[in-house]
Amino acid sequence: MICSVYRSVLREGLYLYVASDFSLDLIPAELRKRLGSVKLVMHLDLSAVKNLVQTDPRELQSALEKNGYLLCIRDPKALEETIAEAVKNLHS
């Protein structure tokens, strides 16, 4: 499963994982308000990712299949490490 990762421009450390076929327009209005503007960070192939910092890739995939999105609060440094690890895994 491919998902897109967005970060909130308004709130540091707030990230939204969205299934590739899920429209951001379907995010509940209150959540969109809290997120404010979002910026695409990256796309993830969950079948290629073994570890994520604060969630299990299988649990993330399950949440995306059920709801279409998952909101996560992350330490920005931890996210950078996750991205580096994902890139490393994609190239190995």
C-alpha positions as CSV (number, residue, x, y, z in Angstrom):
1,M,0.0,0.0,0.0
2,I,1.2,3.5,-0.9
3,C,0.5,6.4,1.4
4,S,1.3,10.0,1.4
5,V,2.7,11.8,4.4
6,Y,1.8,15.5,5.0
7,R,3.0,17.8,7.7
8,S,1.0,20.7,9.2
9,V,2.5,24.1,8.3
10,L,0.7,25.5,11.4
11,R,1.7,23.0,14.0
12,E,5.2,21.5,14.2
13,G,5.3,17.8,14.7
14,L,1.8,17.1,13.4
15,Y,1.6,14.7,10.5
16,L,-1.2,13.2,8.5
17,Y,-0.8,9.8,6.7
18,V,-3.2,9.4,3.9
19,A,-4.0,6.4,1.7
20,S,-3.0,7.1,-1.9
21,D,-6.6,6.9,-3.1
22,F,-8.0,9.1,-0.3
23,S,-8.9,12.7,-1.0
24,L,-7.8,15.3,1.5
25,D,-11.2,16.9,1.0
26,L,-12.7,13.9,2.9
27,I,-10.8,14.8,6.1
28,P,-13.3,16.0,8.7
29,A,-13.6,19.9,8.8
30,E,-12.5,20.2,12.4
31,L,-9.3,18.2,11.7
32,R,-8.6,20.3,8.6
33,K,-9.0,23.4,10.7
34,R,-6.5,22.1,13.3
35,L,-4.0,21.1,10.7
36,G,-4.2,24.3,8.7
37,S,-2.2,24.2,5.5
38,V,-0.4,20.9,4.9
39,K,2.7,20.2,2.8
40,L,3.5,16.9,1.2
41,V,6.5,15.4,2.8
42,M,6.8,12.1,1.0
43,H,5.1,9.0,-0.4
44,L,5.7,5.7,1.4
45,D,5.3,2.1,0.2
46,L,4.2,0.4,3.4
47,S,5.2,-3.0,2.0
48,A,8.8,-1.8,1.8
49,V,8.9,-0.1,5.3
50,K,9.8,-2.4,8.2
51,N,9.9,0.2,11.0
52,L,8.4,3.6,11.7
53,V,9.2,5.7,14.7
54,Q,5.9,5.8,16.6
55,T,3.7,3.3,14.8
56,D,3.8,-0.1,13.3
57,P,3.5,-0.2,9.5
58,R,0.9,-2.9,9.7
59,E,-1.2,-0.9,12.2
60,L,-0.8,2.2,9.9
61,Q,-2.0,0.2,6.9
62,S,-4.9,-1.1,8.9
63,A,-5.9,2.4,9.9
64,L,-5.6,3.7,6.3
65,E,-7.7,0.8,5.0
66,K,-10.4,1.6,7.6
67,N,-10.4,5.4,7.8
68,G,-8.3,6.5,4.8
69,Y,-6.0,8.6,7.0
70,L,-4.1,8.6,10.3
71,L,-3.1,11.7,12.3
72,C,0.3,11.4,14.1
73,I,2.2,13.8,16.4
74,R,5.9,13.4,15.8
75,D,9.1,14.8,17.0
76,P,10.6,16.5,13.9
77,K,14.0,15.0,14.5
78,A,12.5,11.5,14.8
79,L,10.7,12.0,11.5
80,E,13.9,13.0,9.7
81,E,15.4,9.7,11.0
82,T,12.4,7.8,9.7
83,I,12.7,9.4,6.3
84,A,16.4,8.6,6.1
85,E,15.7,5.0,7.1
86,A,12.9,4.6,4.6
87,V,15.2,6.0,1.8
88,K,17.9,3.6,2.9
89,N,15.5,0.6,2.8
90,L,14.3,1.6,-0.6
91,H,17.8,1.6,-2.0
92,S,19.0,-1.6,-0.4
